[in-house]
Amino acid sequence: MDEQSSQQLLQAATDFANYPGSHSDDSATDFLNRFPLPLIINALQTQFDVPGLETTLVVCLERLFKTKFGASLIPQYMQFVQVGLQSDSQAVRSLACKTVTSLLENLDNSYTVAAHLIKEFNIYPLLLDCLINGNEEVAAGAIDAIKKLASFSEGLDIIFPSTKGGDTDLGIIASQCSSLGRVRVLALVVKLFSVSTSAASAICSLNLLKLLEAEIRSTDDTLVTLSVFELLYELAEVEHGTEFLSKTSLFQLLSSIISDDSKDSILRSRAMMISGRLLSKENTYSFIDEPCAKSVISSIDGRLQSLDPSNKDEFETALESLGQ
């Protein structure tokens, strides 16, 4: 592609990327009639010396693939998606993750086709690599794509295969990660848990919820612990959360943290908030035995009685937790 052609593509892609509102299939078709998809992809992969071209083409392609017509072309360009997920460019990796999501959202319930494409091009392991090693935007895009994959049974079988211990085993991956990588894997577990009771059941059968407990028990890093507590609170918000969390030792862990004077005040407060949220659900006592619930309530009450009223934040959190 010569310089003039590159500039023409850059200008047209800029107009398409900055168009206010959503694009129609007609506008996507018109754009691709002028600049075919192979030409755009080639420019993205080779025209590194054109200022602003990569950023503009990434946004342009993202918007193209969000149209029904654009998404219908993705199965023909899965090799581009595969290469994009391994790109040195974080922007291209993010685009590739979002393209997987667009693919899964626009296959008109052709889940067998979707599963075949994901497996044929080894997409799921590459998404996991993006989750662990990508920047924040790439990791978020990977989680969105994997969560969408988990929304149908064929996709769930890819995420949780019948044979354990492979290179996509989330437990093994978490054990080999940095603390940031582990928190990202735990965030994925929580997002998958929220998708359906089927996903939650698979997570529980693989003991993946225990990864969150283990992280809290093993780390002295307050920031990491707070990140995990945020994930636990998210779990507590899930409609079917109590049913599955009652099968873990989470309540005992929360109770011990609330009662531990050596713990940071903010950690005790978070533990009380999570406990209060779980115990306030209508179906709580269908799954949690009374002694377990009483133990948690007793821990919160004991903390409330021992607190100096000057410790306003923790005092108010304890009251709010009991009030729920």
Buried (B, 14 or more C-beta within 10 A) or exposed (E): BEEEEBEBBBEBBBEBBEEEEEBEEEBBEEBBEEBEBEBBBEBBBEBEEBEEBBBBBBBBBBBBBBBEBBBBBBBEBBEBBBBBBEBEBBBBBBBBBBBBBBBBBBBEEEBEBBBEBBEEBEBBBBBBBBBBBBEEBBBBBBBBBBBBBBBBEBBBEBBBEEEEEEEBBBBEBBEEBEEEBBBBBBBBBBBBBBBBEEBBBBBBEBEBBBBBBBBBEEBEEEEBBBBBBBBBBBBBBBEBBBBBBBEBBBBBBBBBBBBBEEBEEBBBBBBBBBBBBBBEBEEBEEBBEEEBBEBBBEBBBBBBEEBEEEBEEBBEBBBBBBEE
